[in-house]
């Protein structure tokens, strides 16, 4: 039976695919640092208003500060708190701002009217006797959720005018056995709440029935949770690992391991098509939510504690240590038109140098050509150029991918030493391909215990196992790890034998010294095998007596 005609599927060439990928990379590379503000203490939370002009709110110690991203200046300051504040959330219209802190209170402020001396909270609810780590408005904005260190979820009505302990929660749930660190409210359903705690659990709650509909074990304290587009998937940050979970099956779909220290914050950007992750390894990474591939990565000067991105993707706020950095997307440069290109070419037309005439005595003047030797260009090897541009991951990839072979092992170790001295060995080793990992382990197997290389290669080995300790290694890489283990055990046996041999020699030498001390012929302890010496007593024995030497007289012979 004849089959209907189907056109062949079109595949992009490598060049076209690279161009498409570069567009996303360039889009995030345009995010450039605009200004940096210094806070009195550690920046515990950062949020950007969902409405224009996208004000930035930060909490640091006992201070809540509101910044204007247009003029880059502090717009408002709230500091009438007895204890530290550590969580922020804007309502969907950007008019109300809620905060929680160490006092266990949830306060709601009017962003537009709290200026000058009228910085008074509209609502104050005593939600807990412990710290309120996270506050969230419902999508409709009529209720607010508080997540505290006592492991409880409480929901309050925003319109309730009761103050402090008199404010009665609509719903109260004992959600976790340990402190709740983070949470998220579904944008599709006000009754679905996602929580993550220090008991390593992530739980999905239906607050109407007060029952959990799903529980996930993340194996580390959970620092951040997030609903992904469609809310069938969720993202969790626990330890250095970001996992994407399917809420229908409760199983992880993929694992993102671009950080080697704890991930502290997760955010969505570019209409929920990009996932931003930040951690205390001073990295901020951008992933696609379609295939979870890495788009771009920023290196920060301090550990990142929280980040947020505006709805229009033009502003990004990063809280790191006691610094708040504001990033803004740079404008695209205007494309050069064809007319401008023609004019530029005309202006670049080269003309010959004016002729030089040489006049000598009694000779006619003649034209001569003046020739100057071009300066020799300094050719820098490719790997040195990569190091000068701080492309440490590329250096590792070039050294151990099989394309680069140095005839001198000292050159490879010297490149590794530069990366180690810069403190970038962990980031350079993270995310490398299987071939690179295998070749690196082969190199370590051959040269780790050479005396001149040991101090550098030891740091490289420790960094490798710090980065890939929790990863599932390839079979070939695992074999090299086993060989390195065997090499290490053999080296330890050799060191034990050498130590025992040195101990035996020391015992022999010390015993010999003790035996020599018992003899009265030798003098000093240090001269066990030294030359004989003459003492004063020996010289006295050689002196002649006072009466002179006795001469034996021969008997007289008589005839």
ZATIKOL-943860 format. One record per residue (C-alpha): residue number from 0; x negated, y negated, z. Coordinates in Angstrom, 2 decimals, padded with zeros to 5 digits. Example, Ala and Ser with C-alpha at 12.3 -4.5 7.8 and 13.67 -1.06 7.14 Angstrom:
REM ZATIKOL-943860
REC 0 -012.30 004.50 007.80;
REC 1 -013.67 001.06 007.14;
This chain:
REM ZATIKOL-943860
REC 0 000.00 000.00 000.00;
REC 1 -001.39 -003.35 -001.01;
REC 2 -002.30 -005.71 001.78;
REC 3 -001.33 -009.40 001.61;
REC 4 -004.15 -011.83 000.89;
REC 5 -005.56 -013.62 003.91;
REC 6 -008.15 -016.37 003.58;
REC 7 -011.47 -015.75 005.30;
REC 8 -012.00 -017.44 008.62;
REC 9 -014.22 -020.49 008.52;
REC 10 -017.26 -020.53 010.75;
REC 11 -019.24 -023.60 011.62;
REC 12 -022.90 -023.61 010.78;
REC 13 -025.44 -024.08 013.52;
REC 14 -026.01 -027.62 012.43;
REC 15 -022.29 -028.48 012.51;
REC 16 -021.84 -026.75 015.86;
REC 17 -024.77 -028.70 017.28;
REC 18 -023.23 -031.96 016.06;
REC 19 -019.91 -031.13 017.75;
REC 20 -021.67 -030.27 020.98;
REC 21 -023.75 -033.41 020.85;
REC 22 -020.62 -035.57 020.78;
REC 23 -019.60 -034.36 024.25;
REC 24 -023.15 -034.69 025.52;
REC 25 -023.47 -038.24 024.22;
REC 26 -020.06 -039.06 025.72;
REC 27 -021.31 -038.27 029.22;
REC 28 -024.81 -039.62 028.65;
REC 29 -023.22 -043.01 028.15;
REC 30 -022.26 -042.97 031.85;
REC 31 -024.94 -045.25 033.26;
REC 32 -025.56 -046.53 036.77;
REC 33 -024.08 -049.97 037.29;
REC 34 -024.84 -050.85 040.92;
REC 35 -025.60 -049.32 044.32;
REC 36 -024.14 -050.32 047.69;
REC 37 -025.64 -049.41 051.04;
REC 38 -023.27 -048.18 053.75;
REC 39 -023.95 -048.19 057.51;
REC 40 -023.95 -044.39 057.71;
REC 41 -023.33 -041.28 055.63;
REC 42 -020.64 -041.74 052.96;
REC 43 -018.15 -039.02 053.91;
REC 44 -015.46 -039.61 051.29;
REC 45 -015.03 -041.46 047.98;
REC 46 -011.79 -042.08 046.06;
REC 47 -010.86 -044.20 043.03;
REC 48 -007.39 -045.71 042.74;
REC 49 -005.21 -044.02 040.08;
REC 50 -004.07 -047.41 038.72;
REC 51 -005.95 -050.35 037.24;
REC 52 -008.20 -052.10 038.15;
REC 53 -009.40 -048.78 039.67;
REC 54 -010.67 -049.94 043.06;
REC 55 -013.08 -047.63 044.90;
REC 56 -012.49 -046.73 048.56;
REC 57 -015.21 -045.20 050.74;
REC 58 -015.46 -044.08 054.36;
REC 59 -018.68 -044.36 056.34;
REC 60 -018.83 -044.01 060.12;
REC 61 -016.11 -046.30 061.56;
REC 62 -015.70 -048.35 058.39;
REC 63 -013.39 -048.11 055.38;
REC 64 -014.47 -050.29 052.47;
REC 65 -012.59 -051.16 049.28;
REC 66 -014.73 -052.18 046.26;
REC 67 -013.77 -054.01 043.09;
REC 68 -015.30 -052.16 040.09;
REC 69 -014.92 -055.18 037.77;
REC 70 -017.09 -057.67 039.65;
REC 71 -018.87 -054.94 041.69;
REC 72 -018.29 -056.56 045.08;
REC 73 -016.61 -055.45 048.33;
REC 74 -012.94 -056.40 048.14;
REC 75 -011.75 -055.48 051.62;
REC 76 -013.15 -054.05 054.83;
REC 77 -011.33 -052.05 057.51;
REC 78 -013.36 -051.48 060.66;
REC 79 -010.87 -051.41 063.55;
REC 80 -011.44 -047.75 064.31;
REC 81 -012.66 -046.31 067.60;
REC 82 -014.14 -043.23 065.95;
REC 83 -015.37 -042.28 062.51;
REC 84 -013.10 -041.89 059.48;
REC 85 -013.83 -039.15 056.97;
REC 86 -011.01 -038.68 054.43;
REC 87 -009.13 -040.86 051.92;
REC 88 -006.26 -040.48 049.47;
REC 89 -004.40 -042.93 047.23;
REC 90 -000.73 -042.61 046.43;
REC 91 000.14 -042.04 042.77;
REC 92 001.03 -045.74 042.28;
REC 93 -002.20 -046.95 043.94;
REC 94 -000.36 -049.21 046.40;
REC 95 -000.76 -047.10 049.54;
REC 96 -003.97 -045.71 051.01;
REC 97 -004.09 -042.98 053.67;
REC 98 -007.09 -042.08 055.83;
REC 99 -007.89 -039.49 058.51;
REC 100 -010.71 -039.33 061.01;
REC 101 -012.20 -038.13 064.25;
REC 102 -009.38 -039.65 066.31;
REC 103 -006.96 -037.13 064.80;
REC 104 -004.77 -039.93 063.47;
REC 105 -003.42 -040.42 059.97;
REC 106 -003.15 -044.09 059.01;
REC 107 -001.43 -045.56 055.97;
REC 108 -002.41 -049.01 054.62;
REC 109 -000.92 -051.28 052.00;
REC 110 -003.79 -051.96 049.60;
REC 111 -002.25 -055.11 048.11;
REC 112 -001.29 -056.87 051.36;
REC 113 -004.09 -055.93 053.75;
REC 114 -006.31 -058.96 053.24;
REC 115 -007.83 -061.36 055.71;
REC 116 -006.50 -061.00 059.25;
REC 117 -003.53 -058.77 058.35;
REC 118 -005.50 -055.52 058.24;
REC 119 -002.94 -053.53 060.19;
REC 120 -001.84 -050.02 059.32;
REC 121 001.75 -049.63 058.15;
REC 122 002.04 -046.15 059.68;
REC 123 000.05 -044.30 062.34;
REC 124 000.65 -040.62 063.07;
REC 125 -001.17 -038.61 065.75;
REC 126 -001.58 -035.49 063.65;
REC 127 -004.10 -033.61 065.81;
REC 128 -006.38 -033.78 068.83;
REC 129 -009.31 -032.82 066.58;
REC 130 -010.72 -034.32 063.39;
REC 131 -008.44 -034.68 060.37;
REC 132 -010.73 -033.60 057.54;
REC 133 -008.34 -034.09 054.64;
REC 134 -005.19 -036.11 053.87;
REC 135 -003.03 -035.84 050.73;
REC 136 000.04 -037.65 049.45;
REC 137 002.71 -035.53 047.81;
REC 138 003.18 -036.09 044.04;
REC 139 006.36 -038.09 044.70;
REC 140 004.62 -040.12 047.41;
REC 141 007.36 -039.84 050.03;
REC 142 005.45 -037.45 052.32;
REC 143 001.85 -036.97 053.41;
REC 144 -000.08 -033.87 054.47;
REC 145 -002.78 -033.71 057.15;
REC 146 -005.34 -030.86 057.33;
REC 147 -007.31 -030.78 060.59;
REC 148 -010.08 -028.91 062.37;
REC 149 -007.52 -027.04 064.49;
REC 150 -006.53 -025.14 061.34;
REC 151 -003.05 -026.67 061.08;
REC 152 -001.13 -028.15 058.16;
REC 153 001.31 -030.92 059.03;
REC 154 003.68 -032.82 056.78;
REC 155 004.99 -036.28 057.69;
REC 156 007.50 -038.55 056.06;
REC 157 005.96 -041.86 054.95;
REC 158 009.15 -043.79 055.75;
REC 159 009.12 -042.59 059.39;
REC 160 008.44 -045.59 061.64;
REC 161 007.58 -043.59 064.78;
REC 162 004.13 -044.49 066.10;
REC 163 001.34 -042.16 067.20;
REC 164 002.43 -039.09 069.15;
REC 165 006.09 -040.02 068.66;
REC 166 005.80 -039.21 064.96;
REC 167 007.30 -035.73 064.55;
REC 168 006.04 -033.65 061.61;
REC 169 008.55 -032.22 059.17;
REC 170 006.57 -028.97 058.90;
REC 171 003.71 -027.52 060.95;
REC 172 001.78 -024.37 059.92;
REC 173 -001.17 -022.61 061.56;
REC 174 -003.01 -022.03 058.29;
REC 175 -006.57 -021.02 059.28;
REC 176 -008.47 -019.58 062.22;
REC 177 -011.22 -022.15 061.76;
REC 178 -011.45 -025.78 060.65;
REC 179 -009.76 -026.74 057.39;
REC 180 -012.31 -028.60 055.29;
REC 181 -010.38 -029.33 052.09;
REC 182 -007.01 -029.02 050.41;
REC 183 -004.93 -029.87 047.35;
REC 184 -001.23 -030.40 046.65;
REC 185 000.37 -029.12 043.48;
REC 186 001.39 -031.86 041.06;
REC 187 004.20 -029.68 039.70;
REC 188 005.74 -028.66 043.03;
REC 189 005.66 -030.65 046.27;
REC 190 006.01 -027.48 048.33;
REC 191 002.81 -025.74 047.12;
REC 192 -000.34 -026.54 049.12;
REC 193 -003.83 -025.10 048.66;
REC 194 -006.22 -025.05 051.63;
REC 195 -009.85 -024.02 052.18;
REC 196 -011.53 -023.56 055.54;
REC 197 -014.71 -022.68 057.33;
REC 198 -013.37 -019.14 057.87;
REC 199 -014.42 -018.50 054.23;
REC 200 -010.76 -018.25 053.16;
REC 201 -008.74 -020.06 050.51;
REC 202 -004.98 -019.79 050.97;
REC 203 -002.00 -020.86 048.89;
REC 204 001.04 -021.87 050.94;
REC 205 004.74 -022.34 050.29;
REC 206 005.60 -024.81 053.04;
REC 207 009.35 -024.21 052.69;
REC 208 009.05 -020.62 053.91;
REC 209 005.79 -021.30 055.83;
REC 210 004.27 -018.20 054.21;
REC 211 001.02 -017.78 052.34;
REC 212 001.45 -016.56 048.79;
REC 213 -002.23 -015.83 048.13;
REC 214 -005.48 -015.41 050.06;
REC 215 -008.99 -015.44 048.56;
REC 216 -012.29 -014.53 050.24;
REC 217 -015.07 -016.87 049.11;
REC 218 -017.85 -015.41 051.36;
REC 219 -019.02 -018.93 052.32;
REC 220 -017.49 -021.96 054.05;
REC 221 -015.19 -023.60 051.52;
REC 222 -016.08 -027.24 050.81;
REC 223 -013.65 -028.15 048.00;
REC 224 -010.62 -026.72 046.18;
REC 225 -008.86 -027.93 043.05;
REC 226 -005.88 -027.07 040.84;
REC 227 -006.89 -026.75 037.18;
REC 228 -004.64 -027.76 034.24;
REC 229 -001.42 -025.77 034.24;
REC 230 -002.09 -024.81 037.88;
REC 231 -002.35 -021.14 037.00;
REC 232 -006.06 -021.40 037.72;
REC 233 -007.83 -022.90 040.70;
REC 234 -011.47 -023.86 041.32;
REC 235 -013.21 -023.31 044.65;
REC 236 -016.62 -024.51 045.87;
REC 237 -018.14 -022.31 048.58;
REC 238 -021.88 -022.38 049.17;
REC 239 -023.79 -022.98 045.90;
REC 240 -021.16 -021.15 043.82;
REC 241 -018.11 -022.53 042.00;
REC 242 -015.51 -019.87 041.15;
REC 243 -012.50 -020.05 038.86;
REC 244 -009.60 -017.90 040.15;
REC 245 -006.41 -016.61 038.54;
REC 246 -003.53 -017.25 040.95;
REC 247 -001.40 -014.47 039.46;
REC 248 -003.92 -011.68 040.05;
REC 249 -006.08 -013.24 042.78;
REC 250 -009.26 -012.32 040.91;
REC 251 -012.17 -014.56 039.84;
REC 252 -012.34 -015.25 036.12;
REC 253 -015.77 -016.84 035.99;
REC 254 -018.54 -018.05 038.25;
REC 255 -020.50 -021.28 037.76;
REC 256 -023.99 -021.17 039.26;
REC 257 -025.58 -024.41 038.13;
REC 258 -026.41 -025.45 041.73;
REC 259 -028.88 -023.83 044.10;
REC 260 -027.54 -025.54 047.24;
REC 261 -024.07 -026.14 048.66;
REC 262 -021.50 -027.68 046.29;
REC 263 -019.63 -030.44 048.12;
REC 264 -017.12 -031.86 045.63;
REC 265 -015.01 -030.88 042.59;
REC 266 -013.22 -033.35 040.28;
REC 267 -011.39 -033.27 036.93;
REC 268 -012.08 -035.80 034.18;
REC 269 -011.27 -036.50 030.51;
REC 270 -007.58 -035.54 030.83;
REC 271 -008.48 -032.43 032.84;
REC 272 -010.71 -031.05 030.06;
REC 273 -013.91 -031.58 032.07;
REC 274 -014.83 -030.28 035.53;
REC 275 -017.38 -032.27 037.56;
REC 276 -019.31 -030.57 040.38;
REC 277 -021.64 -032.22 042.90;
REC 278 -023.90 -030.73 045.57;
REC 279 -026.56 -031.43 048.13;
REC 280 -029.19 -030.29 045.61;
REC 281 -028.84 -033.86 044.23;
REC 282 -027.16 -032.70 041.03;
REC 283 -023.87 -033.67 039.35;
REC 284 -022.84 -031.32 036.55;
REC 285 -020.10 -031.60 033.92;
REC 286 -018.44 -028.42 032.55;
REC 287 -015.78 -027.86 029.90;
REC 288 -012.59 -026.34 031.24;
REC 289 -012.08 -024.47 027.96;
REC 290 -015.13 -022.18 028.10;
REC 291 -016.87 -023.52 031.27;
REC 292 -020.08 -024.34 029.44;
REC 293 -022.40 -027.01 030.83;
REC 294 -022.11 -030.35 029.03;
REC 295 -024.39 -032.67 030.96;
REC 296 -026.19 -032.97 034.28;
REC 297 -027.27 -035.98 036.34;
REC 298 -030.10 -036.07 038.89;
REC 299 -029.40 -038.23 041.93;
REC 300 -031.90 -039.68 044.43;
REC 301 -030.11 -038.18 047.48;
REC 302 -027.80 -035.25 048.29;
REC 303 -024.34 -035.91 046.86;
REC 304 -021.49 -035.62 049.39;
REC 305 -018.51 -036.73 047.29;
REC 306 -017.67 -037.99 043.79;
REC 307 -014.64 -039.31 041.93;
REC 308 -013.83 -040.43 038.39;
REC 309 -011.27 -042.97 037.24;
REC 310 -008.28 -041.96 035.11;
REC 311 -009.71 -043.69 032.02;
REC 312 -013.14 -042.00 032.40;
REC 313 -014.89 -045.38 032.40;
REC 314 -015.98 -045.47 036.06;
REC 315 -017.56 -042.85 038.31;
REC 316 -018.31 -043.29 042.02;
REC 317 -020.95 -041.15 043.74;
REC 318 -021.45 -041.03 047.50;
REC 319 -024.93 -039.81 048.41;
REC 320 -026.41 -040.20 051.87;
REC 321 -025.72 -043.76 052.96;
REC 322 -025.50 -045.02 049.36;
REC 323 -022.53 -045.57 047.06;
REC 324 -023.47 -045.63 043.36;
REC 325 -021.05 -046.91 040.72;
REC 326 -021.44 -045.65 037.16;
REC 327 -019.80 -047.17 034.08;
REC 328 -019.60 -045.84 030.55;
REC 329 -021.71 -047.89 028.16;
REC 330 -020.18 -049.22 024.96;
REC 331 -020.87 -047.54 021.61;
REC 332 -023.29 -049.42 019.43;
REC 333 -021.82 -050.76 016.20;
REC 334 -022.56 -048.66 013.15;
REC 335 -024.76 -050.21 010.50;
REC 336 -022.83 -051.05 007.35;
REC 337 -024.10 -050.31 003.84;
REC 338 -024.65 -054.00 003.10;
REC 339 -026.72 -054.45 006.24;
REC 340 -028.77 -051.40 005.34;
REC 341 -029.52 -052.84 001.90;
REC 342 -030.53 -056.17 003.43;
REC 343 -032.76 -054.39 005.93;
REC 344 -034.44 -052.48 003.11;
REC 345 -035.06 -055.68 001.16;
REC 346 -036.58 -057.31 004.19;
REC 347 -038.87 -054.33 004.65;
REC 348 -040.33 -054.42 001.08;
REC 349 -044.07 -054.31 001.43;
REC 350 -046.31 -056.60 -000.59;
REC 351 -050.00 -056.09 -001.25;
REC 352 -052.56 -058.02 000.75;
REC 353 -054.05 -061.12 -000.83;
REC 354 -057.22 -060.41 -002.80;
REC 355 -060.57 -061.10 -001.13;
REC 356 -063.31 -062.76 -003.16;
REC 357 -066.98 -062.25 -002.41;
REC 358 -069.35 -065.08 -003.43;
REC 359 -073.12 -064.55 -003.34;
REC 360 -075.97 -066.80 -004.30;
REC 361 -076.86 -066.73 -007.97;
REC 362 -073.99 -064.34 -008.66;
REC 363 -070.48 -064.72 -009.92;
REC 364 -067.69 -064.34 -007.38;
REC 365 -065.84 -061.04 -007.59;
REC 366 -062.88 -059.39 -005.98;
REC 367 -063.55 -056.80 -003.34;
REC 368 -061.23 -054.44 -001.47;
REC 369 -061.36 -054.58 002.29;
REC 370 -060.83 -051.15 003.80;
REC 371 -060.38 -050.51 007.52;
REC 372 -060.28 -047.09 009.07;
REC 373 -057.01 -046.21 010.73;
REC 374 -057.16 -045.59 014.43;
REC 375 -057.10 -041.93 015.36;
REC 376 -053.72 -040.88 016.71;
REC 377 -053.72 -039.17 020.04;
REC 378 -051.95 -035.85 019.63;
REC 379 -050.31 -034.67 022.83;
REC 380 -049.41 -030.99 023.02;
REC 381 -045.70 -030.25 023.00;
REC 382 -045.62 -028.87 026.53;
REC 383 -047.45 -031.93 027.91;
REC 384 -044.90 -034.18 026.23;
REC 385 -042.09 -032.21 027.85;
REC 386 -043.72 -032.61 031.26;
REC 387 -044.11 -036.35 030.73;
REC 388 -040.36 -036.53 030.01;
REC 389 -039.58 -034.40 033.10;
REC 390 -038.04 -031.57 031.05;
REC 391 -039.01 -028.92 033.57;
REC 392 -036.44 -026.31 032.50;
REC 393 -037.65 -026.60 028.92;
REC 394 -041.25 -026.10 030.07;
REC 395 -040.33 -022.85 031.84;
REC 396 -038.36 -021.74 028.78;
REC 397 -041.30 -022.50 026.48;
REC 398 -043.86 -020.76 028.70;
REC 399 -041.97 -017.51 029.19;
REC 400 -039.57 -017.16 026.27;
REC 401 -042.13 -015.27 024.17;
REC 402 -042.74 -018.14 021.71;
REC 403 -045.64 -019.63 023.67;
REC 404 -048.74 -017.65 024.57;
REC 405 -051.64 -019.34 026.29;
REC 406 -054.99 -017.61 025.99;
REC 407 -055.96 -018.91 029.41;
REC 408 -053.80 -017.94 032.39;
REC 409 -055.07 -020.97 034.27;
REC 410 -053.21 -023.24 031.82;
REC 411 -049.87 -021.60 032.63;
REC 412 -050.56 -021.84 036.35;
REC 413 -051.52 -025.50 035.99;
REC 414 -048.19 -026.28 034.31;
REC 415 -046.36 -024.43 037.09;
REC 416 -048.39 -026.37 039.66;
REC 417 -047.18 -029.69 038.22;
REC 418 -043.54 -028.58 038.51;
REC 419 -044.08 -027.29 042.06;
REC 420 -045.79 -030.51 043.16;
REC 421 -042.86 -032.54 041.77;
REC 422 -040.43 -030.45 043.85;
REC 423 -038.46 -029.43 040.75;
REC 424 -039.25 -025.69 040.62;
REC 425 -035.76 -024.65 041.83;
REC 426 -033.97 -026.72 039.19;
REC 427 -036.41 -025.58 036.52;
REC 428 -035.82 -021.88 037.24;
REC 429 -032.04 -022.12 037.58;
REC 430 -029.92 -020.99 034.63;
REC 431 -032.75 -019.43 032.61;
REC 432 -032.11 -016.64 030.12;
REC 433 -032.83 -012.98 030.82;
REC 434 -035.94 -012.95 028.61;
REC 435 -037.43 -015.89 030.50;
REC 436 -036.75 -014.25 033.86;
REC 437 -038.32 -010.98 032.71;
REC 438 -041.48 -012.60 031.30;
REC 439 -041.88 -014.73 034.43;
REC 440 -041.75 -011.65 036.65;
REC 441 -044.27 -009.86 034.40;
REC 442 -046.62 -012.83 034.77;
REC 443 -046.18 -012.81 038.54;
REC 444 -046.85 -009.05 038.67;
REC 445 -050.21 -009.53 036.94;
REC 446 -051.48 -012.72 038.60;
REC 447 -049.68 -013.24 041.92;
REC 448 -052.46 -011.85 044.12;
REC 449 -055.38 -013.52 042.37;
REC 450 -057.03 -015.72 044.95;
REC 451 -057.21 -018.87 042.84;
REC 452 -053.53 -018.63 041.79;
REC 453 -051.87 -017.30 044.93;
REC 454 -050.93 -020.63 046.56;
REC 455 -048.99 -021.81 043.48;
REC 456 -047.49 -018.50 042.35;
REC 457 -046.29 -017.79 045.89;
REC 458 -044.09 -020.93 045.77;
REC 459 -042.82 -019.93 042.30;
REC 460 -041.91 -016.43 043.54;
REC 461 -040.07 -017.78 046.59;
REC 462 -038.16 -020.27 044.42;
REC 463 -037.18 -017.53 041.95;
REC 464 -035.61 -015.39 044.67;
REC 465 -033.96 -018.45 046.27;
REC 466 -032.23 -019.23 042.98;
REC 467 -031.32 -015.70 041.84;
REC 468 -030.85 -013.96 045.20;
REC 469 -027.06 -013.87 044.89;
REC 470 -026.94 -013.25 041.11;
REC 471 -026.36 -009.96 039.36;
REC 472 -029.63 -009.43 037.50;
REC 473 -030.08 -007.74 034.14;
REC 474 -031.44 -004.19 034.09;
REC 475 -034.83 -005.19 032.64;
REC 476 -035.16 -008.06 035.11;
REC 477 -034.26 -005.72 037.98;
REC 478 -037.02 -003.31 036.88;
REC 479 -039.56 -006.11 037.02;
REC 480 -038.31 -007.04 040.50;
REC 481 -038.87 -003.44 041.60;
REC 482 -042.38 -003.48 040.10;
REC 483 -043.12 -006.70 041.95;
REC 484 -041.92 -005.02 045.12;
REC 485 -044.28 -002.08 044.50;
REC 486 -047.13 -004.49 043.80;
REC 487 -046.40 -006.32 047.01;
REC 488 -046.33 -003.08 049.04;
REC 489 -049.67 -001.99 047.54;
REC 490 -051.21 -005.35 048.35;
REC 491 -049.99 -005.05 051.92;
REC 492 -051.56 -001.58 052.20;
REC 493 -054.86 -002.92 050.87;
REC 494 -054.73 -005.81 053.35;
REC 495 -054.09 -003.34 056.19;
REC 496 -057.06 -001.20 055.10;
REC 497 -059.29 -004.27 054.90;
REC 498 -058.13 -005.40 058.34;
REC 499 -058.84 -001.99 059.85;
REC 500 -062.25 -001.90 058.16;
REC 501 -063.12 -005.36 059.48;
REC 502 -062.03 -004.25 062.94;
REC 503 -064.25 -001.16 062.75;
REC 504 -067.26 -003.22 061.69;
REC 505 -066.63 -005.72 064.51;
REC 506 -066.44 -002.81 066.98;
REC 507 -069.75 -001.37 065.74;
REC 508 -071.48 -004.74 065.97;
REC 509 -070.17 -005.48 069.47;
REC 510 -071.14 -001.98 070.70;
REC 511 -074.63 -002.42 069.29;
REC 512 -074.99 -005.74 071.10;
REC 513 -074.01 -004.18 074.42;
REC 514 -076.52 -001.30 074.01;
REC 515 -079.30 -003.70 073.12;
REC 516 -078.59 -005.80 076.20;
REC 517 -079.31 -002.79 078.40;
REC 518 -082.87 -002.52 077.10;
REC 519 -085.39 -004.93 078.56;
REC 520 -087.57 -005.11 075.48;
REC 521 -085.37 -007.36 073.39;
REC 522 -084.56 -010.84 074.55;
REC 523 -081.53 -012.56 073.10;
REC 524 -078.13 -011.20 072.22;
REC 525 -078.14 -012.81 068.82;
REC 526 -081.41 -011.12 067.83;
REC 527 -080.06 -007.62 067.45;
REC 528 -081.96 -007.11 064.22;
REC 529 -084.35 -010.04 064.62;
REC 530 -088.12 -010.21 064.80;
REC 531 -089.93 -009.30 068.05;
REC 532 -090.92 -012.21 070.27;
REC 533 -093.68 -012.66 072.83;
REC 534 -092.65 -013.71 076.29;
REC 535 -094.63 -015.57 078.95;
REC 536 -094.95 -012.41 081.04;
REC 537 -096.71 -010.62 078.19;
REC 538 -099.18 -013.47 077.83;
REC 539 -100.01 -013.27 081.58;
REC 540 -100.93 -009.66 081.21;
REC 541 -103.49 -010.55 078.54;
REC 542 -105.37 -013.12 080.70;
REC 543 -108.83 -012.02 082.19;
REC 544 -109.27 -011.73 086.01;
REC 545 -111.07 -014.43 088.07;
REC 546 -114.18 -012.29 088.96;
REC 547 -114.87 -011.66 085.37;
REC 548 -114.76 -008.36 083.67;
REC 549 -116.26 -005.43 085.50;
REC 550 -119.26 -003.98 083.64;
REC 551 -120.01 -000.38 084.20;
REC 552 -123.74 000.03 085.00;
REC 553 -125.66 002.81 083.38;
REC 554 -127.42 005.11 085.86;
REC 555 -131.16 004.55 086.16;
REC 556 -133.21 007.36 084.80;
REC 557 -136.37 008.40 086.66;
REC 558 -139.20 010.27 085.39;
